[in-house]
Amino acid sequence: MVTGILGVALFAGAAFAVGQVELPVVAADVPRTSVTPTASDQTRLCPGPLLRQEIDASSGSFGAPAVTLAAPEGSEQTALSAPDNISGDQFGLPTVVTSSSADGEDAPLVAAAQSQSADLDDLTGFAATACGEVSADSWLVAGSTDVGRTSLLSLSNPTRADAVIDLSFFGETGEIEAPGAGGIIVQAGESRVFSVASFAPSIRNPVIRVRTTGGQVYATLQHSVVRGITPGGVELSAPTAPPAITQVLPGVVIPGTAPTTIGETYDDSIGALRLLVPGADAARVVITFASESGGTVPEPLDYAIEAGVVNEIPLSNLAAGSYSISMSSDVPIVAAARTTAAAGDSGDFAWFVASAPIDADLSLAVAQGQGSRLHLFNPTDSAIDVTLTGQNGAETGVAVPAGDGVVTPVRGGAAYTVSGAEGVHAQISFEGAGGFSAYGIQPANPLATPVTVYPR
């Protein structure tokens, strides 16, 4: 007992003594350095010529697309191999546009676009699309494999690694069990083409998800229509914006010749908004419209959308003109819109994808085509002044009011630099005797940010 008490007393005394001593405070900065990764090459993939599907389900090109570049001098163009094109390289191949940083720090501004007309017995129309960036996860909201409809999926891999691809298909009855849709290999430097009907036949409203491991791909969908024996147009659609609770489709054009009468049976010549909730929970979606010409717009629409089932909402209530369509949902959705320009028994159609907001200055390539226009929508609470600078240095200012959209003509086959457009959504459309088409303007993939390194 004595020993135990003594020990406690000694400990208490020691604690008291320590408490009376002021110890020196030692502080030192941890060595660190900030490393900014070297700006990587910027690449854009142009999907190549339109394809005609043969009776034996093979496909071949029949003409070459016109490509517009908005890239620095010294940019390179490299063709990919296309083993599924029975025409070989006779009319061109999918092409990679590559631009390197001039100083190793700032990524170059680069863009490209392509366009092509078709005038065959079973394939007519005009198709334009932006040349885009590769992705490991993309969504295509377009196409049909119904009677008289052909959808060809192109997967182009410009990277140095083979891409292993898993495809998921959704339709008007839900997710589709598609044999052979997993583990597809697209080799480095290769572009492959697949008929969507081989995975998901007789689907009116497909939505396709493309996921990759290893290399990444740029996915596009060629959609063509034949009604009876009369061709009804062709379009080349790029990925829409990824799933989000807010989606914006700027500049959806309703031509003056657009069919508006809804019959008792499904008619894909009627303009429609295609929506999918890719998650497990149903969505409540509110759809609002803004007229770029200041015309009357319908009241907002409120829809309950079942999860995993593709829905089409008719746009027959919209008068001729151009509109920005905004969607607000309580769960993530993907969306795109289709409208038709009729011309007698024939005609053409366009797909309008959702675009992400512009987040920095960018290059804009306008494909060659008639009636080319730039559509801008500003969802913010403040007006935004956008500047377009042509290759000759001439500047054009475009004022985009808060919560509204505008449209301005641009020259087909021209390149521009777009500045001051942060927060704006953009789309290019073409409408004329030569056909009808559109493509979204997506911001560049984010660049690598500075990294803090702590040496040992």
Buried (B, 14 or more C-beta within 10 A) or exposed (E): EEEEEEEEEEEEEEEEEEEEEEEEEEEEEEEEEEEEEEBEEBBBBBBBBBBBBEEEEBBBBBBBBBBBBBBBEEBEEEBBBBEBBBBEEBBBBBBBBBBBBEEEEEBBBBBBBBBBBBEEEBBBBBBBBBBBBBBBEBBBBBBBBBEBBBBBBBBBBBBEEBBBBEBBBBBEEEBBEBEEBEEBEBBBBBBBBBBBBBBBEEBBBBBBBBBBEBBBBBBBBBBBBBBEEBBBBBBBBBBBBBBBEBBBBBBBBBBEBBBBEEEEEEBBBBBBBBBBBBEEEBBEBEBBBBBBEEEEBEEEBEBEBEBBBBBBBEBBBBBEBBBBBBBBBEBBBBBBBBBBBBBEEBBBBBBBBBBBBBEBBBBBBBBBBBBBBBBBBBBEEEEBEBBBBBEEEEEBEBEBEEBBBBBBEBEBBBBBBBBBBBBBBBBBBBBEEBBBBBBBBBBBEEEEEEEEEEEE
